[in-house]
Amino acid sequence: MPAATAVVGTASENEYAFTARLEISGEEDGRACSGALVATSWVLTAASCFSEDPASGLPPAAGAPEMATVATIGRADLTTDSGQERDIVELVPHESRDLVLARLFGPVPEIAPVALADEPPAVGSELVVPGYGRTATEWAPLERHTGTFVVDSVSGGDIAITGQDDASVCAGDTGGPALRVTAAGPELVAVNSRSWQGGCFGSDPTETRTGAVEARVDDVSDWIQEVVQREEPEPPPAAAAGCVPARCLPDFSGDERADVVGVDADGYLWHHRQAADNRLGSGHRFGQGWDTWKFVMTADWSGDGADDVVGVDANDDLWYYAHQRSVEGVDYFSSRVRIGTGWGNMTKVMAADWTGDDRADVLAVNGAGDLLLYGHGSGNNFVPQVKIGHGWNGMRLVTADDVTGDGRADLLAVDASGTLWLYPHASGNSFGARTQLATAWSDVTTIVAADWSGDGTADVIARNANGDLNYYAHWYNTTRGHYLAAPVKVSQGWGTWHHIG
């Protein structure tokens, strides 16, 4: 029986919004699958969707998927922009069944997850299967469809079903949900694993079987809950964070490579670890209410070698949140400390180690275009401010970190024409001759300087108008000087985020 890869049947409207369409990109070609939202940040689907050879029965490796995958959830009509799109950033396959939990890049609290069944379906009962794949007449339909199926048997981890009224599981619906409809709502009993695809567009016209084999879900609910409940662990007692001093730029996870911290459209502060192959890994969500803040950034204010969060709130106060990590590796914050007031006249605020003492200072551009240095003094105090530049109101974007590798922050700025410049920190509070690093950056909406590669100098992470995050490796040689490598897309879907740091 070939692997099922969508459902021939009648179209639904807004029912079954938890159904996910998965677009998986391979080196040679792409593939499509379906799935079901079972928690705010997790989709359950078939492990075979992510296998190099879906027919092999071999599960994918745990961790970041080998193939870039985008999940679309809550979009009955694919020609609209309803629902949500998220990258898949982590896979947790079941050890013995064609099931995998796929973590989304950021939660989708707007869409209610499907309830999990606590017992198998009865033989002879009906199940509803929604999906996005082929129908009898369309290769790539643009609407979610449903079909009705009768349960033939339940054997171990498999459930055999047969389509009714010409319904069939077709190409595009591997991992799609099989649902028992109750008075309280639908329950997930299984996901599509394999099917005969009788009557599907493009299939063998002599194949008439509409049967399918589903991977049972009700008896693995403990496994599902164990995985998805990792989403927001409770903060443990305070413990010192650990990282190599001055090499966390910014690095919440302590692996000496930059992570990404940001505020999503709902005002939640998130930390996303850097994963393999220049991808972002699973995220950890902190508190809500950060969407009203004017500036949010990461920098090692405390001098313990791991980045903290510094920001200006809606009342123009400057705050410091000390980042901590427990011995179990859980990230959290100590109580916040106010380190400044009256920052409302600043158009740009950056935190980075300008003085080279392994503790962040604050750089800011005021309404007159002056670049001001607020050096970190004793405790949580600043030394008197120093004007170190003028005319910076002509820069559209500015960020700071150690690009040149001398242990002191430099500045990167995008001017009104879309040119990216490096302003290297020279002696005292002066700059050396600026270097042009890129042009045609007019569509870039955010830049962050951080050591993504782990080589001890800052690279550039840029968000474009499409909401993509691109990584530009910083390189240097005596012939070319400082320059950037070609961009690498590390994530997407960041267009609605308020802050990225």
Secondary structure, DSSP 4 states (H G I P E B T S, - for coil): -PBP--EESEE-SSTTTTEEEEEEE-SS-EEEEEEEEEETTEEEE-GGGGSSSGGG-PPPPSBS-SS-EEEEES-SBTTS--SEEEEEEEEEE-SSSS-EEEEESS--TTSPPPEEPSSPPPTT-EEEEEE-S--SS-SS-SB-EEEEEEEEEEETTEEEEEESTT-EE-TT-TT-EEEEEETTEEEEEEEEEEE--TT-TTS-TT----EEEEEE-GGGHHHHHHHHTTSSPPP-S-------TT--SS-SSSSSS--EEEE-TTS-EEEEEE-GGG-EEEEEE--S-GGG-SEEEEE-SSSSSS-EEEEE-TTS-EEEE-EEE-TT--EEE---EEEE---TTEEEEEEE-SSSSSS-EEEEEETT--EEEE-B-STT-BPPPEEEES-GGGEEEEEEE-SSSSSS-EEEEEETTS-EEEE-B-STT-B---EEEES--TTEEEEEEE-SSSSSS-EEEEEETTS-EEEE-EEEETTTEEEEPPPEEEE---TT-SEE-
